[in-house]
């Protein structure tokens, strides 16, 4: 077992203290940098950085980044959601490390969702009901994992399903 535990820190973004969601940083007990390319190969990270080593995944509208010494998760509902995701990631890190002899490490990220593709499916009314000033800003938030298509209150069912299908190729199931 490579990773034995972590210390979890839950906080609201300082730039916007009225933000509804919270963020989490888990400070790892061990350095997992050697496991990151194997984890990337198994889970297919959306962004891989070799120096300093990290991999970012999109899962359920969240961005999860595994660094050598910490895991960062954005846009969480609460600490229990962080616990669920961290438990899953610790298991994935340890399993990838234990199976590293049979895994070809990956040093590249997967394709990322396109902002224009997301924007095409939105109503483009700039209604602000989603909390963003424009549909374009909302589309960027979706591609970055901070929002999901379903967070658009005026999105019709057909376009909503099409956007969910499009974004599903970039997300992991936890």
Steps between C-alpha positions, in 0.01 A plus 500: 500500500645833392256750651401442862301814569456875481392809691188659347444874480156633390462870417303757303690689230650823639428681174125448550396428863133484392577200277254219578736210438818417689844381396717231651874447523617169641861520619644154435706303752725369219641627172299338218684662207629166370144363490354794303586372146349160586187664641477709183523184288223327697259793536586709193572843641384804310823685575840354583796712610840338540681771696384540769313176448121511517193366325152652484176308454146621439238303691138591576555867424809519719868545425721259696874562487751256644835661579804332658402617849131593479165450332287803409125479430280792395128581520393259773166506678654414837766304687321167461518530121874569538535188716332283235724631222818480710425143605457406132819681392714348777379156392574578133848634581589194705359255245685670213822490701458133594430408134770725350691202356204424273411863411667708230539845661344791313663842485228670293153634572182417315312742274313777681141611444460793263344820627338574162348151486341559842390853408324370185269290718409781741199730452731806464255729680754633754220480757741472797272247674797260526699758697733586211488832310479342153444165334860514376633528857270213597636291209857562621397394852356177357818421307709568811286273715359772725145465360296230330259552209209425738596815696346707218135550609379598150666214312239292316491122539632415153803729520557402863522131408728578205735703722499231771595242235774725367646568846474133606802415285715729721369388840573208730242310701578481868 
